[in-house]
């Protein structure tokens, strides 16, 4: 099991290292520290007068779902959030000309017995590839406050390129976009399709605990899971994803060994330099034509509509 910390790599070497299944932690990017400070300011304002780490002790799950259902779309699509993410990517050495990214997603993990569905869903063993991500997808994950072994996430590196039984065959990306309109209403029961491994028992789990101000990078094909939060503290993190246009065209990426979902998330990615999406003709050539009634992307306007319906 290999975790590289601040490796000296070209952008091509960095991407290939991740495609090969290694994990990378970057600790020296000024934009990450700035992003963490920004997130803490947001959460402090959102939950005042309560400490964000203990907000669940004062706010019932249904009310928490409403609060997060309004705040998360606003955070995801804010100019400040996205500008900081673009800076993180370029500071890591990935060229703006070829790098496309998806908007940053804030994640919340509350202790067992509180909100664990919808906007605070705790993911089982899964690969992002089971959610119709392209094999070129790289994941960036950063904690907002210090994390611990009892509220973080775990990797099964031994299964990186080994097929495991899973429910990804029931997942369609376009149908899932439509279901996201009601995510904030899911308080006691998870209603979205969430593909996961079935009866998976890893031989060995790896837990990586990057400190706030660091970012963990891994391929979208990695098998990983949310660790049940028994810490007594809320966990806040942010993740986003990138795809290199050159790798997409050349079909370079991490292995897809057990992916059975339909649709594609590639239209969610936009160039960090000029904001352009991938050419639709290229997308159809690589991933096939979508159904006529498909909801191809979940937009900022959809997120606002979802929040207003809570």
Secondary structure, 3 states (H helix, E strand, C coil): CCEEECCCCCHHHHHHHHHCCCEEEECCCHHHHHHHHHHHHHHHHHHCCCCHHHHHHCCCHHHHHHHHHHHHHHHHHCHHHHHHHHHHHHHCCCCCCCEEEEEEEEEEECCCCCCCCHHHCCCCCECHHHHCCCCCCEEEEEECCCCCCCCCEEECHHHCCCCCCECHHHCEHHHHHHHHHHHHHCCCCCCCCCCCECCCCCCCCEECCCCCCCEEEEECCCCEEECCCCCCCCEEEEEEEEEEHHHHHHCCCCCCCCCCCECCCHHHCEECCCCCECCHHHHHHHHCCCCCCCCCCCCHHHHHHHHHCC
